[in-house]
Every structure is written in structure tokens, then in C-alpha cells.
């Protein structure tokens, strides 16, 4: 479970992002970078092809590629192609410009997600071209690949992400290092260059190629970190920018894990209370269920067995949206009363990008590569073990996983990280609307206030949504109307405004 999250594959309302849980997958090597100039020039928009595992978006959509430097320190060296998708404004005579989206991850494919999410942005599409992209290292932009489906399946079944014995701990750490070695072997050329700073520079190249004087941008979940980084690098190029479901820019690796332990526990308790249960009693019951599954994995109709890590992933998934809480109730009832794990396994598979044939997508690969390129932190198993008492106190259900994850995520990673925490200060930038939801499990509300403060006085404008779920646009009529007025009419809400 990473702070930035996984973008939803199901019907996308807000583009909210989900988190990775567990070990990750992959297969073929990406296309190598191309040699030549980095100039974008005139964009050649063509009808879009279907993305891997998806459907062709339709006749309203056009796709192209922008060439940017693989290494911005060598602007005349090799280039990398950044995949773009666009749907033009429906009222061309009133067109404002382009509105660029990032839906989260890191590792979410904007080329895949935007056409499925576009119905939620119909009002914005009247005056904006809706545009999104695959960040470098993702899908159509030299997507990172690290493992085969078979290797992923083996790890999913055999690696305990909350190790209880020295042997399980050794296997857990070895698996993390093996994953990084696979990334280096299959994607070594792009691996050092997939960090968020480079992606933000790519966004400015996209802005220029689209012909926009300033960047209008909608960032969700990890997309808020990307937006904050862009604002820091290019404050004079900031147009109308909204950051929704905000990553705390002041938190390091352990801080993010601590935030999520708090956020997911809060969401779980809100769910239990909504179900008419005492949160403490319900938490104890779920904790005991996970312990029993760790000892005796549950059978499923597929013949696969639901282990503790998959069960935990299945519990995490519906907490991202209040509308999914009934699915969690059904899955827990099945596990507790029938002793089978089909419901939780189905939720875990959707979260992990596994289809019925056993094929995994590679979003997890990209997420891990980008995260580890960003952060210098490389906690050891001993350091993770030392966090367990605190994290169990924060969340008996999610705390142990999140504590161990600090060590497993970038274990023995082949590329050095860039920073401890990202820089988001943007003095002189235009006002940026920062939206935090009080019940957000993945990017807890407190991070939004910190982002607004980091952006700086007169830049970060705080909007609070009192509600549940990861992301608020499209789920809160109040937030949606304020965001639309900001993008369409330039109306900046008062700092500190609250939507109930």
C-alpha cells in the first residue's frame, strides 16, 4: 500500500487512485529510447488505438507523442516519447485552452483512464480540450516492466508481506531486491530517469507543444505531488490548477506509511460505524480474521487460496469509496460465515491488476520505479521491525503491513533516489486550489493543509470536503461546482471554504 495509490480500473468517477499492496508483476521489455532532437514541433494527432488490455476510446479522441529528453541534463541526447490523448472542447468559439490531467499512481495511464473518466468532466470539456498523458516509465511512454505474470503469481502466493518468522522475513526482503533487479534487467535504460521531477519537466514540454501560455492542470492523488513539483519548478507558468486528494509533501517514506495507517484505520472505523458496529470491536474481529487467514488461507472457487496479504488487499480496495462499502460487507460476511474467500480475492485481483486468465498489468511496476526514483529512503528490515509497535497502535489491521512495506518497497533498489521529501514551494504562482476530504483513507486530509502551506501564502487555497473517499470532484456537488467555477470562470474560493 503506497501513499500515491493505484488508479481505478472500474467505472472511473473522479479518477481516484488506489494503492499498491504486495509484490508486483511484469513481462516484456519496453521500447528503447530514441536518439535525436527533443523538440516537440507540430503535434500529429491521430485516431487512438486501444491501450493494452483496454478498448479503443472512440472517434472523439485523438492521440500523439511528444518527444522529450531522456535525461534533462543532456538535452541534445536520447529522447523518450510521452504518449498523449485529447478530446477537443465542444464549444470551440468559447475555448479557454487545454486542461491536463494526472489521475494518480504513480503509474496510472492517463491515455487509458481519461476516456473512461471524461463523463465526469463534461462541463469542463465545453471550454477546455481534455488532455492526459502516460508519464515517463508508464504504459505507452516506455513503460517500466520488471516481472512476468508467472513470477508475479508465484510471489503473490508465496511471499508473506507481514512476515512472522526469520524465514518469512528473509524471503520478503529477498523478493524486494529481486523485483528491483528485474526492473534493472528489463528497463535499465529508463529506470534512472522516471522520477517526478522529470515528469514535471515533461508536463511543461506538453504545455508548450499544446500551444498554451500557462498550464491548466487537474491532479488527483499522486497527481497532486506532480502538480506541486511543477508549480515549484515553473511558478510563472501556473495557470488554473486544482489538486484533489492531496499527498503530504512534508512526509518522508515512514511518514507516508504512518499517515496511511491513520487514514485507512479512520476509514475502516467510519465504515464499521456506518454498519452499526462498534469500531473497536469490529477492528478486533477483522484483525482476528486476518490472523486466522494467515494460519489457514481460505479456499476459493477458482482453486486459488486467499492468503493474508490478498485478504488485506481486498479489505483496502472498497475503503476508497463509500459506494463500495456494501462490497466489503458481502466479502467479509462470506469470509467470516462461509469460510471462503471469493469476494475478497475478486477485490484484491482488481486492485492488483490481475485478470481472470492470470495476466497482470504493469502499473505496479511503474509505481514502484517512480516512487523509488523519487525517495532516498531505503529502510532496513530491522528499522521496519522497530516500527511495528507504533504502527499496530495506529492500526491493528493495516499497521503491520505498512510498517513492513517501508523496507520491502525499495529494498536494494538499483537507482538512487532524488530527495527525502518533494519541494512544493511556488512563490509568485497563481492561486492553486487544494482540496482535502476529511475521510480520505489513502491521502489523509491533514496532507492537504500541509500542501497549501508549502505552496505558500497567496498560492495554496484550501478547500475542505467533509465526507468519505479518495477524491471529491464528482462525489461532492459543492466541490464540483466550486472547481468548475474556478476552471471555467477563474473564480477562486475563499481560503478555508468548507463543503459539507
VEXDRENTI-676016 format. One record per residue (C-alpha): residue in three letters; x, y, z; residue number from 1; chain. Coordinates in pm, whole numbers, plus 50000, padded with zeros to 5 digits. Example, Ala and Ser with C-alpha at 12.3 -4.5 7.8 and 13.67 -1.06 7.14 Angstrom:
res / px / py / pz / n / chain
ALA / 51230 / 49550 / 50780 / 1 / A
SER / 51367 / 49894 / 50714 / 2 / A
This chain:
res / px / py / pz / n / chain
UNK / 50000 / 50000 / 50000 / 1 / A
UNK / 50167 / 50313 / 49878 / 2 / A
UNK / 50060 / 50665 / 49960 / 3 / A
UNK / 50018 / 50765 / 49598 / 4 / A
UNK / 49783 / 50489 / 49503 / 5 / A
UNK / 49653 / 50293 / 49208 / 6 / A
UNK / 49417 / 50445 / 48955 / 7 / A
UNK / 49083 / 50264 / 48947 / 8 / A
UNK / 49012 / 50025 / 48662 / 9 / A
UNK / 48639 / 50012 / 48723 / 10 / A
UNK / 48399 / 50289 / 48631 / 11 / A
UNK / 48611 / 50595 / 48699 / 12 / A
UNK / 48419 / 50880 / 48855 / 13 / A
UNK / 48687 / 51109 / 48988 / 14 / A
UNK / 48996 / 50930 / 48865 / 15 / A
UNK / 49066 / 50847 / 49227 / 16 / A
UNK / 49371 / 50636 / 49276 / 17 / A
UNK / 49419 / 50313 / 49463 / 18 / A
UNK / 49728 / 50192 / 49638 / 19 / A
UNK / 49955 / 49905 / 49557 / 20 / A
UNK / 49955 / 49623 / 49809 / 21 / A
UNK / 50208 / 49345 / 49793 / 22 / A
UNK / 50457 / 49226 / 49539 / 23 / A
UNK / 50442 / 49329 / 49179 / 24 / A
UNK / 50433 / 49194 / 48824 / 25 / A
UNK / 50555 / 49234 / 48465 / 26 / A
UNK / 50662 / 49083 / 48135 / 27 / A
UNK / 50815 / 49220 / 47816 / 28 / A
UNK / 51081 / 49490 / 47784 / 29 / A
UNK / 50964 / 49841 / 47686 / 30 / A
UNK / 51063 / 50010 / 47363 / 31 / A
UNK / 51409 / 50170 / 47398 / 32 / A
UNK / 51454 / 50548 / 47395 / 33 / A
UNK / 51501 / 50709 / 47055 / 34 / A
UNK / 51801 / 50916 / 46953 / 35 / A
UNK / 51758 / 51266 / 46819 / 36 / A
UNK / 51619 / 51611 / 46893 / 37 / A
UNK / 51389 / 51680 / 47186 / 38 / A
UNK / 51186 / 51947 / 47006 / 39 / A
UNK / 50811 / 51881 / 47012 / 40 / A
UNK / 50724 / 52071 / 46695 / 41 / A
UNK / 50379 / 52039 / 46540 / 42 / A
UNK / 50180 / 51762 / 46706 / 43 / A
UNK / 50049 / 51494 / 46473 / 44 / A
UNK / 49714 / 51389 / 46623 / 45 / A
UNK / 49575 / 51057 / 46500 / 46 / A
UNK / 49288 / 50829 / 46594 / 47 / A
UNK / 49377 / 50636 / 46909 / 48 / A
UNK / 49449 / 50267 / 46918 / 49 / A
UNK / 49325 / 50052 / 47206 / 50 / A
UNK / 49564 / 50051 / 47504 / 51 / A
UNK / 49693 / 49716 / 47627 / 52 / A
UNK / 49406 / 49535 / 47798 / 53 / A
UNK / 49162 / 49817 / 47712 / 54 / A
UNK / 48926 / 49936 / 47441 / 55 / A
UNK / 48968 / 50194 / 47167 / 56 / A
UNK / 48836 / 50519 / 47315 / 57 / A
UNK / 48624 / 50624 / 47017 / 58 / A
UNK / 48613 / 50878 / 46738 / 59 / A
UNK / 48614 / 51188 / 46961 / 60 / A
UNK / 48963 / 51107 / 47086 / 61 / A
UNK / 49299 / 51167 / 46923 / 62 / A
UNK / 49645 / 51053 / 47031 / 63 / A
UNK / 50001 / 51165 / 46965 / 64 / A
UNK / 50350 / 51157 / 47114 / 65 / A
UNK / 50574 / 51438 / 47239 / 66 / A
UNK / 50949 / 51380 / 47226 / 67 / A
UNK / 51139 / 51497 / 47536 / 68 / A
UNK / 51494 / 51442 / 47662 / 69 / A
UNK / 51551 / 51112 / 47836 / 70 / A
UNK / 51796 / 51299 / 48060 / 71 / A
UNK / 51728 / 51671 / 48100 / 72 / A
UNK / 52094 / 51720 / 48190 / 73 / A
UNK / 52168 / 51611 / 47831 / 74 / A
UNK / 51906 / 51796 / 47626 / 75 / A
UNK / 52066 / 51701 / 47295 / 76 / A
UNK / 52097 / 51332 / 47382 / 77 / A
UNK / 51849 / 51045 / 47361 / 78 / A
UNK / 51479 / 51121 / 47378 / 79 / A
UNK / 51175 / 50946 / 47515 / 80 / A
UNK / 50825 / 50963 / 47369 / 81 / A
UNK / 50543 / 51080 / 47601 / 82 / A
UNK / 50203 / 50946 / 47492 / 83 / A
UNK / 49915 / 51197 / 47488 / 84 / A
UNK / 49539 / 51176 / 47440 / 85 / A
UNK / 49297 / 51462 / 47372 / 86 / A
UNK / 48926 / 51535 / 47333 / 87 / A
UNK / 48869 / 51883 / 47195 / 88 / A
UNK / 48642 / 52141 / 47356 / 89 / A
UNK / 48281 / 52111 / 47245 / 90 / A
UNK / 48227 / 52488 / 47227 / 91 / A
UNK / 48523 / 52587 / 47016 / 92 / A
UNK / 48424 / 52953 / 47000 / 93 / A
UNK / 48445 / 52972 / 47382 / 94 / A
UNK / 48757 / 52757 / 47420 / 95 / A
UNK / 48990 / 52857 / 47704 / 96 / A
UNK / 49274 / 52614 / 47629 / 97 / A
UNK / 49392 / 52268 / 47731 / 98 / A
UNK / 49326 / 52105 / 48069 / 99 / A
UNK / 49589 / 51844 / 48153 / 100 / A
UNK / 49504 / 51557 / 48391 / 101 / A
UNK / 49703 / 51316 / 48604 / 102 / A
UNK / 49482 / 51064 / 48785 / 103 / A
UNK / 49737 / 50924 / 49027 / 104 / A
UNK / 49953 / 50621 / 49086 / 105 / A
UNK / 50227 / 50694 / 49030 / 106 / A
UNK / 50193 / 50465 / 48733 / 107 / A
UNK / 49837 / 50539 / 48620 / 108 / A
UNK / 49793 / 50562 / 48243 / 109 / A
UNK / 49616 / 50886 / 48159 / 110 / A
UNK / 49575 / 50770 / 47800 / 111 / A
UNK / 49371 / 50477 / 47930 / 112 / A
UNK / 49185 / 50649 / 48216 / 113 / A
UNK / 49077 / 50985 / 48069 / 114 / A
UNK / 48833 / 50849 / 47808 / 115 / A
UNK / 48662 / 50640 / 48078 / 116 / A
UNK / 48654 / 50931 / 48323 / 117 / A
UNK / 48559 / 51203 / 48075 / 118 / A
UNK / 48188 / 51185 / 48150 / 119 / A
UNK / 48260 / 51336 / 48490 / 120 / A
UNK / 48427 / 51637 / 48327 / 121 / A
UNK / 48162 / 51720 / 48067 / 122 / A
UNK / 48112 / 52078 / 48185 / 123 / A
UNK / 48485 / 52143 / 48175 / 124 / A
UNK / 48502 / 51988 / 47826 / 125 / A
UNK / 48273 / 52258 / 47691 / 126 / A
UNK / 48556 / 52511 / 47706 / 127 / A
UNK / 48868 / 52301 / 47755 / 128 / A
UNK / 49037 / 52038 / 47547 / 129 / A
UNK / 49065 / 51744 / 47789 / 130 / A
UNK / 49422 / 51611 / 47772 / 131 / A
UNK / 49609 / 51342 / 47960 / 132 / A
UNK / 49933 / 51151 / 47923 / 133 / A
UNK / 50129 / 50847 / 48026 / 134 / A
UNK / 50413 / 50980 / 48242 / 135 / A
UNK / 50760 / 50856 / 48155 / 136 / A
UNK / 50801 / 50495 / 48262 / 137 / A
UNK / 50427 / 50429 / 48233 / 138 / A
UNK / 50242 / 50227 / 47967 / 139 / A
UNK / 50286 / 50399 / 47627 / 140 / A
UNK / 50576 / 50616 / 47749 / 141 / A
UNK / 50845 / 50346 / 47769 / 142 / A
UNK / 50657 / 50171 / 48048 / 143 / A
UNK / 50875 / 50000 / 48309 / 144 / A
UNK / 50847 / 49620 / 48326 / 145 / A
UNK / 51004 / 49405 / 48592 / 146 / A
UNK / 50845 / 49058 / 48613 / 147 / A
UNK / 50649 / 48801 / 48422 / 148 / A
UNK / 50296 / 48700 / 48513 / 149 / A
UNK / 50427 / 48367 / 48639 / 150 / A
UNK / 50680 / 48538 / 48866 / 151 / A
UNK / 50413 / 48771 / 48999 / 152 / A
UNK / 50176 / 48484 / 49069 / 153 / A
UNK / 50447 / 48293 / 49249 / 154 / A
UNK / 50530 / 48593 / 49467 / 155 / A
UNK / 50162 / 48661 / 49535 / 156 / A
UNK / 50118 / 48309 / 49666 / 157 / A
UNK / 50450 / 48263 / 49843 / 158 / A
UNK / 50565 / 48592 / 49996 / 159 / A
UNK / 50415 / 48698 / 50329 / 160 / A
UNK / 50404 / 49078 / 50335 / 161 / A
UNK / 50373 / 49078 / 50715 / 162 / A
UNK / 50645 / 48823 / 50798 / 163 / A
UNK / 50620 / 48645 / 51132 / 164 / A
UNK / 50935 / 48429 / 51124 / 165 / A
UNK / 51301 / 48483 / 51026 / 166 / A
UNK / 51247 / 48269 / 50717 / 167 / A
UNK / 50944 / 48472 / 50605 / 168 / A
UNK / 51134 / 48795 / 50672 / 169 / A
UNK / 51434 / 48682 / 50466 / 170 / A
UNK / 51207 / 48581 / 50176 / 171 / A
UNK / 51026 / 48916 / 50197 / 172 / A
UNK / 51346 / 49119 / 50173 / 173 / A
UNK / 51492 / 48895 / 49903 / 174 / A
UNK / 51175 / 48935 / 49696 / 175 / A
UNK / 51201 / 49314 / 49712 / 176 / A
UNK / 51560 / 49305 / 49591 / 177 / A
UNK / 51470 / 49055 / 49318 / 178 / A
UNK / 51197 / 49285 / 49193 / 179 / A
UNK / 51441 / 49575 / 49163 / 180 / A
UNK / 51690 / 49354 / 48979 / 181 / A
UNK / 51417 / 49261 / 48733 / 182 / A
UNK / 51339 / 49628 / 48671 / 183 / A
UNK / 51706 / 49698 / 48603 / 184 / A
UNK / 51737 / 49400 / 48370 / 185 / A
UNK / 51425 / 49477 / 48165 / 186 / A
UNK / 51404 / 49857 / 48190 / 187 / A
UNK / 51751 / 49971 / 48295 / 188 / A
UNK / 51782 / 50246 / 48033 / 189 / A
UNK / 51483 / 50445 / 48153 / 190 / A
UNK / 51492 / 50345 / 48521 / 191 / A
UNK / 51720 / 50631 / 48640 / 192 / A
UNK / 51502 / 50892 / 48467 / 193 / A
UNK / 51142 / 50814 / 48567 / 194 / A
UNK / 51118 / 51037 / 48876 / 195 / A
UNK / 50855 / 51302 / 48940 / 196 / A
UNK / 51086 / 51598 / 48870 / 197 / A
UNK / 51145 / 51472 / 48517 / 198 / A
UNK / 50773 / 51409 / 48471 / 199 / A
UNK / 50701 / 51768 / 48577 / 200 / A
UNK / 50950 / 51892 / 48319 / 201 / A
UNK / 50770 / 51676 / 48064 / 202 / A
UNK / 50446 / 51850 / 48159 / 203 / A
UNK / 50597 / 52184 / 48066 / 204 / A
UNK / 50705 / 52040 / 47732 / 205 / A
UNK / 50347 / 51919 / 47684 / 206 / A
UNK / 50213 / 52265 / 47770 / 207 / A
UNK / 50441 / 52422 / 47512 / 208 / A
UNK / 50357 / 52162 / 47247 / 209 / A
UNK / 49985 / 52221 / 47304 / 210 / A
UNK / 50036 / 52593 / 47249 / 211 / A
UNK / 49922 / 52703 / 47595 / 212 / A
UNK / 50089 / 53006 / 47751 / 213 / A
UNK / 50022 / 52868 / 48101 / 214 / A
UNK / 49936 / 52524 / 48233 / 215 / A
UNK / 49582 / 52442 / 48342 / 216 / A
UNK / 49602 / 52117 / 48536 / 217 / A
UNK / 49387 / 51879 / 48741 / 218 / A
UNK / 49595 / 51648 / 48961 / 219 / A
UNK / 49446 / 51370 / 49175 / 220 / A
UNK / 49628 / 51169 / 49444 / 221 / A
UNK / 49990 / 51127 / 49321 / 222 / A
UNK / 49893 / 51384 / 49058 / 223 / A
UNK / 49894 / 51640 / 49341 / 224 / A
UNK / 50260 / 51571 / 49414 / 225 / A
UNK / 50332 / 51603 / 49044 / 226 / A
UNK / 50138 / 51930 / 49034 / 227 / A
UNK / 50319 / 52066 / 49338 / 228 / A
UNK / 50653 / 51979 / 49181 / 229 / A
UNK / 50553 / 52152 / 48858 / 230 / A
UNK / 50447 / 52466 / 49047 / 231 / A
UNK / 50784 / 52472 / 49227 / 232 / A
UNK / 50981 / 52437 / 48902 / 233 / A
UNK / 50766 / 52664 / 48685 / 234 / A
UNK / 50570 / 52906 / 48911 / 235 / A
UNK / 50543 / 53162 / 48631 / 236 / A
UNK / 50373 / 52900 / 48408 / 237 / A
UNK / 50099 / 52806 / 48657 / 238 / A
UNK / 49752 / 52881 / 48523 / 239 / A
UNK / 49441 / 52732 / 48684 / 240 / A
UNK / 49550 / 52430 / 48888 / 241 / A
UNK / 49344 / 52203 / 49115 / 242 / A
UNK / 49495 / 51939 / 49346 / 243 / A
UNK / 49241 / 51687 / 49484 / 244 / A
UNK / 49315 / 51400 / 49732 / 245 / A
UNK / 49645 / 51554 / 49829 / 246 / A
UNK / 49975 / 51381 / 49905 / 247 / A
UNK / 50150 / 51533 / 50208 / 248 / A
UNK / 50467 / 51694 / 50067 / 249 / A
UNK / 50631 / 51710 / 50411 / 250 / A
UNK / 50616 / 51334 / 50479 / 251 / A
UNK / 50909 / 51100 / 50412 / 252 / A
UNK / 50874 / 50726 / 50350 / 253 / A
UNK / 50794 / 50642 / 50711 / 254 / A
UNK / 50574 / 50950 / 50742 / 255 / A
UNK / 50364 / 50844 / 50443 / 256 / A
UNK / 50322 / 50497 / 50591 / 257 / A
UNK / 50223 / 50650 / 50924 / 258 / A
UNK / 49972 / 50879 / 50751 / 259 / A
UNK / 49817 / 50587 / 50570 / 260 / A
UNK / 49792 / 50371 / 50879 / 261 / A
UNK / 49598 / 50655 / 51037 / 262 / A
UNK / 49390 / 50722 / 50724 / 263 / A
UNK / 49289 / 50365 / 50650 / 264 / A
UNK / 49208 / 50294 / 51013 / 265 / A
UNK / 48993 / 50607 / 51023 / 266 / A
UNK / 48810 / 50497 / 50707 / 267 / A
UNK / 48761 / 50145 / 50844 / 268 / A
UNK / 48615 / 50278 / 51168 / 269 / A
UNK / 48383 / 50509 / 50973 / 270 / A
UNK / 48271 / 50207 / 50769 / 271 / A
UNK / 48211 / 49996 / 51080 / 272 / A
UNK / 48018 / 50273 / 51249 / 273 / A
UNK / 47805 / 50319 / 50937 / 274 / A
UNK / 47732 / 49945 / 50953 / 275 / A
UNK / 47609 / 49984 / 51311 / 276 / A
UNK / 47913 / 49822 / 51472 / 277 / A
UNK / 48141 / 49944 / 51747 / 278 / A
UNK / 48464 / 50042 / 51568 / 279 / A
UNK / 48694 / 49890 / 51830 / 280 / A
UNK / 48504 / 49562 / 51837 / 281 / A
UNK / 48489 / 49548 / 51458 / 282 / A
UNK / 48860 / 49621 / 51429 / 283 / A
UNK / 48940 / 49336 / 51669 / 284 / A
UNK / 48720 / 49100 / 51473 / 285 / A
UNK / 48886 / 49183 / 51141 / 286 / A
UNK / 49231 / 49157 / 51298 / 287 / A
UNK / 49147 / 48809 / 51424 / 288 / A
UNK / 49011 / 48713 / 51082 / 289 / A
UNK / 49340 / 48814 / 50918 / 290 / A
UNK / 49541 / 48619 / 51175 / 291 / A
UNK / 49332 / 48309 / 51110 / 292 / A
UNK / 49372 / 48351 / 50733 / 293 / A
UNK / 49748 / 48383 / 50784 / 294 / A
UNK / 49742 / 48045 / 50960 / 295 / A
UNK / 49487 / 47885 / 50726 / 296 / A
UNK / 49431 / 48056 / 50389 / 297 / A
UNK / 49071 / 48042 / 50268 / 298 / A
UNK / 48963 / 47831 / 49969 / 299 / A
UNK / 48801 / 47994 / 49665 / 300 / A
UNK / 48601 / 47862 / 49371 / 301 / A
UNK / 48897 / 47929 / 49138 / 302 / A
UNK / 49117 / 47683 / 49324 / 303 / A
UNK / 49345 / 47966 / 49440 / 304 / A
UNK / 49369 / 48029 / 49813 / 305 / A
UNK / 49317 / 48363 / 49982 / 306 / A
UNK / 49621 / 48438 / 50196 / 307 / A
UNK / 49657 / 48721 / 50446 / 308 / A
UNK / 49811 / 48968 / 50203 / 309 / A
UNK / 49537 / 48915 / 49945 / 310 / A
UNK / 49270 / 48939 / 50215 / 311 / A
UNK / 49413 / 49268 / 50340 / 312 / A
UNK / 49422 / 49399 / 49983 / 313 / A
UNK / 49059 / 49302 / 49940 / 314 / A
UNK / 48966 / 49495 / 50255 / 315 / A
UNK / 49161 / 49803 / 50144 / 316 / A
UNK / 49000 / 49827 / 49800 / 317 / A
UNK / 48639 / 49921 / 49894 / 318 / A
UNK / 48755 / 50175 / 50153 / 319 / A
UNK / 48845 / 50416 / 49872 / 320 / A
UNK / 48481 / 50496 / 49803 / 321 / A
UNK / 48176 / 50492 / 50026 / 322 / A
UNK / 47974 / 50349 / 49736 / 323 / A
UNK / 48191 / 50035 / 49758 / 324 / A
UNK / 48128 / 49970 / 50127 / 325 / A
UNK / 47848 / 49716 / 50055 / 326 / A
UNK / 48101 / 49505 / 49861 / 327 / A
UNK / 48324 / 49499 / 50167 / 328 / A
UNK / 48031 / 49389 / 50383 / 329 / A
UNK / 47949 / 49100 / 50148 / 330 / A
UNK / 48312 / 48989 / 50122 / 331 / A
UNK / 48369 / 48998 / 50498 / 332 / A
UNK / 48043 / 48815 / 50565 / 333 / A
UNK / 48147 / 48542 / 50321 / 334 / A
UNK / 48492 / 48503 / 50478 / 335 / A
UNK / 48362 / 48501 / 50835 / 336 / A
UNK / 48046 / 48296 / 50792 / 337 / A
UNK / 48113 / 48070 / 50493 / 338 / A
UNK / 48487 / 48026 / 50531 / 339 / A
UNK / 48552 / 48106 / 50163 / 340 / A
UNK / 48742 / 48397 / 50010 / 341 / A
UNK / 48593 / 48460 / 49665 / 342 / A
UNK / 48473 / 48813 / 49741 / 343 / A
UNK / 48797 / 48934 / 49895 / 344 / A
UNK / 49001 / 48765 / 49623 / 345 / A
UNK / 48800 / 48934 / 49349 / 346 / A
UNK / 48855 / 49272 / 49513 / 347 / A
UNK / 49228 / 49202 / 49554 / 348 / A
UNK / 49264 / 49096 / 49191 / 349 / A
UNK / 49101 / 49417 / 49066 / 350 / A
UNK / 49335 / 49615 / 49289 / 351 / A
UNK / 49643 / 49426 / 49172 / 352 / A
UNK / 49557 / 49443 / 48803 / 353 / A
UNK / 49510 / 49067 / 48760 / 354 / A
UNK / 49252 / 48942 / 48511 / 355 / A
UNK / 49076 / 48605 / 48512 / 356 / A
UNK / 49339 / 48449 / 48288 / 357 / A
UNK / 49616 / 48533 / 48535 / 358 / A
UNK / 49762 / 48823 / 48336 / 359 / A
UNK / 49881 / 49120 / 48542 / 360 / A
UNK / 49915 / 49474 / 48414 / 361 / A
UNK / 50233 / 49665 / 48486 / 362 / A
UNK / 50106 / 49970 / 48671 / 363 / A
UNK / 50261 / 49832 / 48988 / 364 / A
UNK / 50599 / 49817 / 48816 / 365 / A
UNK / 50579 / 50181 / 48712 / 366 / A
UNK / 50458 / 50289 / 49054 / 367 / A
UNK / 50744 / 50125 / 49233 / 368 / A
UNK / 51005 / 50253 / 48987 / 369 / A
UNK / 50882 / 50612 / 49011 / 370 / A
UNK / 50849 / 50602 / 49391 / 371 / A
UNK / 51199 / 50461 / 49438 / 372 / A
UNK / 51349 / 50708 / 49191 / 373 / A
UNK / 51195 / 50987 / 49400 / 374 / A
UNK / 51289 / 50890 / 49754 / 375 / A
UNK / 51636 / 50845 / 49902 / 376 / A
UNK / 51499 / 50635 / 50188 / 377 / A
UNK / 51599 / 50269 / 50196 / 378 / A
UNK / 51478 / 50144 / 50538 / 379 / A
UNK / 51615 / 49809 / 50653 / 380 / A
UNK / 51415 / 49514 / 50783 / 381 / A
UNK / 51538 / 49593 / 51134 / 382 / A
UNK / 51413 / 49950 / 51104 / 383 / A
UNK / 51075 / 49830 / 50979 / 384 / A
UNK / 51052 / 49578 / 51262 / 385 / A
UNK / 51116 / 49857 / 51511 / 386 / A
UNK / 50811 / 50044 / 51377 / 387 / A
UNK / 50571 / 49758 / 51446 / 388 / A
UNK / 50457 / 49857 / 51799 / 389 / A
UNK / 50374 / 50213 / 51694 / 390 / A
UNK / 50205 / 50106 / 51372 / 391 / A
UNK / 49998 / 49835 / 51542 / 392 / A
UNK / 49876 / 50103 / 51781 / 393 / A
UNK / 49782 / 50328 / 51488 / 394 / A
UNK / 49604 / 50045 / 51307 / 395 / A
UNK / 49589 / 49683 / 51419 / 396 / A
UNK / 49456 / 49593 / 51073 / 397 / A
UNK / 49679 / 49792 / 50836 / 398 / A
UNK / 49971 / 49897 / 51056 / 399 / A
UNK / 50189 / 49583 / 51033 / 400 / A
UNK / 50169 / 49576 / 50654 / 401 / A
UNK / 50254 / 49944 / 50622 / 402 / A
UNK / 50545 / 49916 / 50865 / 403 / A
UNK / 50699 / 49623 / 50676 / 404 / A
UNK / 50631 / 49789 / 50343 / 405 / A
UNK / 50876 / 50067 / 50426 / 406 / A
UNK / 51157 / 49809 / 50398 / 407 / A
UNK / 51024 / 49593 / 50115 / 408 / A
UNK / 50932 / 49864 / 49869 / 409 / A
UNK / 51276 / 49991 / 49761 / 410 / A
UNK / 51492 / 49713 / 49904 / 411 / A
UNK / 51835 / 49711 / 49736 / 412 / A
UNK / 51696 / 49935 / 49460 / 413 / A
UNK / 51938 / 49976 / 49166 / 414 / A
UNK / 51882 / 50353 / 49128 / 415 / A
UNK / 51949 / 50624 / 49387 / 416 / A
UNK / 51654 / 50835 / 49498 / 417 / A
UNK / 51635 / 51210 / 49449 / 418 / A
UNK / 51513 / 51352 / 49780 / 419 / A
UNK / 51372 / 51285 / 50126 / 420 / A
UNK / 51058 / 51490 / 50062 / 421 / A
UNK / 50948 / 51675 / 49746 / 422 / A
UNK / 50971 / 52052 / 49715 / 423 / A
UNK / 50639 / 52228 / 49654 / 424 / A
UNK / 50704 / 52593 / 49737 / 425 / A
UNK / 50587 / 52812 / 49448 / 426 / A
UNK / 50632 / 53182 / 49530 / 427 / A
UNK / 50476 / 53402 / 49266 / 428 / A
UNK / 50249 / 53133 / 49123 / 429 / A
UNK / 49881 / 53196 / 49056 / 430 / A
UNK / 49636 / 53063 / 49319 / 431 / A
UNK / 49623 / 52681 / 49332 / 432 / A
UNK / 49307 / 52517 / 49467 / 433 / A
UNK / 49391 / 52239 / 49717 / 434 / A
UNK / 49102 / 52004 / 49803 / 435 / A
UNK / 49113 / 51771 / 50104 / 436 / A
UNK / 48845 / 51521 / 50211 / 437 / A
UNK / 48813 / 51455 / 50584 / 438 / A
UNK / 48757 / 51079 / 50542 / 439 / A
UNK / 49016 / 51017 / 50270 / 440 / A
UNK / 49192 / 50688 / 50356 / 441 / A
UNK / 49485 / 50698 / 50116 / 442 / A
UNK / 49588 / 51063 / 50130 / 443 / A
UNK / 49457 / 51176 / 50470 / 444 / A
UNK / 49303 / 51519 / 50499 / 445 / A
UNK / 49590 / 51662 / 50703 / 446 / A
UNK / 49819 / 51642 / 50399 / 447 / A
UNK / 49606 / 51891 / 50204 / 448 / A
UNK / 49661 / 52162 / 50462 / 449 / A
UNK / 50033 / 52095 / 50455 / 450 / A
UNK / 50038 / 52117 / 50075 / 451 / A
UNK / 49855 / 52450 / 50084 / 452 / A
UNK / 50107 / 52580 / 50338 / 453 / A
UNK / 50404 / 52450 / 50138 / 454 / A
UNK / 50283 / 52617 / 49817 / 455 / A
UNK / 50298 / 52943 / 50006 / 456 / A
UNK / 50085 / 53235 / 50118 / 457 / A
UNK / 49858 / 53357 / 49842 / 458 / A
UNK / 49923 / 53045 / 49635 / 459 / A
UNK / 49772 / 52749 / 49822 / 460 / A
UNK / 49394 / 52794 / 49860 / 461 / A
UNK / 49242 / 52533 / 50094 / 462 / A
UNK / 48902 / 52376 / 50028 / 463 / A
UNK / 48773 / 52117 / 50279 / 464 / A
UNK / 48525 / 51847 / 50181 / 465 / A
UNK / 48354 / 51685 / 50479 / 466 / A
UNK / 48297 / 51335 / 50350 / 467 / A
UNK / 48437 / 50990 / 50277 / 468 / A
UNK / 48652 / 50855 / 49999 / 469 / A
UNK / 48963 / 50924 / 49798 / 470 / A
UNK / 48896 / 51235 / 49593 / 471 / A
UNK / 48595 / 51467 / 49599 / 472 / A
UNK / 48528 / 51603 / 49249 / 473 / A
UNK / 48221 / 51434 / 49108 / 474 / A
UNK / 48131 / 51297 / 49451 / 475 / A
UNK / 48052 / 51628 / 49620 / 476 / A
UNK / 47820 / 51868 / 49435 / 477 / A
UNK / 47964 / 52156 / 49636 / 478 / A
UNK / 48325 / 52077 / 49547 / 479 / A
UNK / 48237 / 52008 / 49184 / 480 / A
UNK / 48060 / 52342 / 49141 / 481 / A
UNK / 48345 / 52536 / 49303 / 482 / A
UNK / 48610 / 52360 / 49094 / 483 / A
UNK / 48409 / 52417 / 48775 / 484 / A
UNK / 48368 / 52787 / 48856 / 485 / A
UNK / 48741 / 52813 / 48917 / 486 / A
UNK / 48839 / 52644 / 48591 / 487 / A
UNK / 48568 / 52800 / 48373 / 488 / A
UNK / 48535 / 53150 / 48519 / 489 / A
UNK / 48854 / 53198 / 48723 / 490 / A
UNK / 48656 / 53232 / 49048 / 491 / A
UNK / 48890 / 53142 / 49336 / 492 / A
UNK / 48703 / 53026 / 49650 / 493 / A
UNK / 48789 / 53188 / 49980 / 494 / A
UNK / 49077 / 53014 / 50151 / 495 / A
UNK / 48935 / 52782 / 50418 / 496 / A
UNK / 48598 / 52723 / 50247 / 497 / A
UNK / 48420 / 52405 / 50362 / 498 / A
UNK / 48180 / 52178 / 50172 / 499 / A
UNK / 47956 / 51959 / 50391 / 500 / A
